[in-house]
Amino acid sequence: MKTEILYRLSSMSREDYQIHGYRFGTGKSRVAIVAGMRGSEAQGLYVAAKLVQYLKQNEHVIAPGSEILIIPSVNPYHNG
């Protein structure tokens, strides 16, 4: 697993806005799982966090030549 900052936006009024991703496996076959489009939707955040937790312990289940990118929260500030 590789943790990375996929996007960063500097802010003068609060801490920098960062989007974190968790990358599992390597290869040309890729899939991205994105959650947290709105900060008020906790179900997607929960499922993405559980998936990251599972894959950390079971990365061997990913097919050879495949990569999974999980982005648990894209917009934690939106409340609508």
C-alpha positions as CSV (number, residue, x, y, z in Angstrom):
1,M,0.0,0.0,0.0
2,K,1.1,3.5,-0.8
3,T,-0.5,6.6,0.8
4,E,-0.2,9.8,-1.2
5,I,-1.6,13.3,-1.4
6,L,-3.4,13.5,-4.7
7,Y,-4.3,17.1,-4.5
8,R,-3.3,20.1,-2.2
9,L,-4.8,23.6,-2.1
10,S,-3.2,26.2,0.2
11,S,-5.4,28.3,2.4
12,M,-4.8,31.5,4.4
13,S,-7.8,31.0,6.6
14,R,-7.5,27.3,7.6
15,E,-5.2,24.4,7.2
16,D,-4.4,23.3,3.7
17,Y,-7.0,21.3,1.8
18,Q,-5.7,17.9,0.9
19,I,-7.1,14.9,-0.8
20,H,-5.5,11.6,0.3
21,G,-5.4,8.4,-1.7
22,Y,-4.5,4.8,-0.8
23,R,-3.0,2.8,-3.7
24,F,-2.9,-1.0,-3.6
25,G,-1.2,-3.2,-6.2
26,T,0.5,-2.2,-9.4
27,G,-0.4,-2.7,-13.0
28,K,-2.2,-1.4,-16.1
29,S,-5.7,-2.6,-15.0
30,R,-6.8,0.2,-12.7
31,V,-9.9,1.1,-10.7
32,A,-10.6,4.1,-8.5
33,I,-13.1,4.1,-5.6
34,V,-14.2,7.6,-4.6
35,A,-16.3,8.5,-1.5
36,G,-17.0,11.5,0.5
37,M,-18.3,13.8,-2.2
38,R,-20.4,15.6,0.4
39,G,-19.1,15.8,4.0
40,S,-22.6,14.9,5.4
41,E,-22.6,11.4,3.7
42,A,-20.9,9.2,6.3
43,Q,-21.8,5.9,4.8
44,G,-19.3,6.2,1.9
45,L,-16.5,7.4,4.2
46,Y,-17.2,4.4,6.5
47,V,-17.1,1.8,3.6
48,A,-14.0,3.3,2.0
49,A,-12.2,3.3,5.4
50,K,-13.2,-0.4,6.0
51,L,-12.0,-1.3,2.5
52,V,-8.6,0.4,3.1
53,Q,-8.4,-1.5,6.4
54,Y,-9.2,-4.8,4.7
55,L,-6.8,-4.3,1.8
56,K,-3.9,-3.3,4.2
57,Q,-4.2,-6.8,5.7
58,N,-5.1,-8.7,2.5
59,E,-3.3,-7.0,-0.4
60,H,-2.6,-10.5,-1.8
61,V,-6.2,-10.7,-3.0
62,I,-5.6,-8.1,-5.7
63,A,-5.2,-9.7,-9.1
64,P,-1.6,-9.5,-10.5
65,G,-1.2,-6.5,-12.8
66,S,-4.1,-4.6,-11.1
67,E,-4.2,-1.5,-9.1
68,I,-6.9,-0.1,-6.8
69,L,-6.9,3.6,-5.7
70,I,-9.2,4.4,-2.8
71,I,-10.1,8.1,-2.1
72,P,-12.1,8.1,1.1
73,S,-13.0,11.8,1.2
74,V,-13.0,14.2,-1.7
75,N,-14.9,17.1,0.0
76,P,-15.0,17.0,3.8
77,Y,-16.2,20.6,4.1
78,H,-19.5,20.4,2.1
79,N,-22.5,20.1,4.4
80,G,-25.3,19.9,1.8
